[in-house]
Amino acid sequence: MVYTESVLVRDSLRADAPTIILLVGAAPFEQLLEFLREKCVSLSAERTYAQATGRFIEWLSVRAVEFTDTSKRSLSYTAFVHDLRFGTYRDGVDETGLHWRATSQKNLKRLVNGLIEFSDWLNRRYGMTMLNPIHNHASTADQLIFWRKWNKQRSGSLLAHTKSRHAADESAYYARQVKLPRNGNETLTEAKAFPAERLDELLWQGFINPGKARDSRPWVKYNIRDILVSLLCVYGGCRASEPLHLWVDDVFVDPNDPELALVLIHEPSEGTVGYVDAITGARRTTTRADFLQRFCAGRKPLTRETGRRHAGWKGALLTHRTRKAFQIFWIDKNAGRIFLTLWRLYIQHIRPVTPQMPWAFLTKSGQPLGAEGYEDSFNAAVRRIGLTPAKWAGTSSHGLRHRYGQWLNDLGLGNKEGQVAMHHLNAKSQEVYRQLGVDKVADAIGKITAMQQPLFLRIGNQ
């Protein structure tokens, strides 16, 4: 069996940006890297392409021999899709050695679409016959050679151009007639929000520093750094990774309320920052990526870091055009006041004094706090109050943002206001956060029906 592995590396051709390479055995799959360089998509999308391609390679290594006969070759794609959807176990036994479990229709589409898109790119770039299904006469060994070392074995590759272009296009047309297994059901997308009644417990008990519960100094007793991040997520509607891009100079006092924090979260690379020109003394503005490179010892935005320093950025509706930043809209202004009080304590007593390090939230060693570090701290806080960190229960860090979305419903805010508050690029994106759950639907119907006579059912002779 051929084994594959996705590895996170830096791409020197893209200014050392993090990227995914697919190792087939010990060799990188160079065509996939070329494809990803051209696409310039997010790391999560790159992982999808790599996972789909890797799965197909592994599947071919154990099942391609079944389709060497010309009459069966067109069935290989169908077999692959069904093994993805329903798994490789038959009556509890997996003779292939792949040990694939059944997956959801959504995940199936994600993987298959990624594989087909890569195959189509190979067709456009190198004239390879499209996948889905495979119509060529290469041997099983040659098929595997293509996916492992196409650049060295083009003539015997899996997708080698053995037919005329017209024939290839025709086969691709019929290939698209192969339908994925259908699922006739839809599941209610119920927003799993962090339990509102446990929020105070999470903040003021879950984030107590171990062994410091009796200390009277709040900056010693509490993990104020991660309380601040959590406040931005649950009362400001942020994704868990977004507050990590905050710089020290991004928190202001609200001009309309001297006790309220005004927080602006900037786009990690293109967000603007001011500085004083050392030669002319003039006040200038540049991007954060440029500022980090020139004035912070060549550092990079956290989106371009790897490992525990990495923090993602999904994109946002920016409310401050010149700054390229969005404003935090506090769902409860008391939270904004508490944030400002804790922020001052954090800056004065906790944050390491580290030169050339503009990020607000740093580790004890003076390095930027990444998404993985905050996630670990949040999960530990959840466990301290007796809950289990889980997306299905709303007790993941993303459940804080879901709680914000549910509060928007409670306040009766419209879609446009909700879009701006949650800084969504598309107004429909908030629907998953504001979807009413089963309990709320039942409660709403119950309140209406309690105020009127039964509409349908009559008992006895009434």
BELMORA-V661367 format. One record per helix or strand of 3 or more residues. SS is the DSSP state (hx for helix, st for strand). FROM is the first residue (numbers start at 0). TO is the last residue. If there is no record, write none. Layout:
ss=SS from=FROM to=TO
ss=SS from=FROM to=TO
This chain:
ss=st from=3 to=10
ss=hx from=11 to=13
ss=st from=16 to=23
ss=hx from=29 to=38
ss=hx from=42 to=66
ss=hx from=69 to=72
ss=hx from=75 to=85
ss=hx from=104 to=125
ss=hx from=139 to=148
ss=hx from=153 to=155
ss=hx from=164 to=174
ss=hx from=195 to=205
ss=hx from=217 to=220
ss=hx from=223 to=233
ss=hx from=241 to=244
ss=hx from=247 to=249
ss=st from=250 to=252
ss=st from=260 to=265
ss=st from=271 to=275
ss=st from=282 to=286
ss=hx from=287 to=294
ss=hx from=301 to=303
ss=hx from=306 to=308
ss=st from=324 to=326
ss=hx from=332 to=349
ss=hx from=370 to=383
ss=hx from=390 to=392
ss=hx from=397 to=410
ss=hx from=414 to=420
ss=hx from=426 to=433
ss=hx from=437 to=448
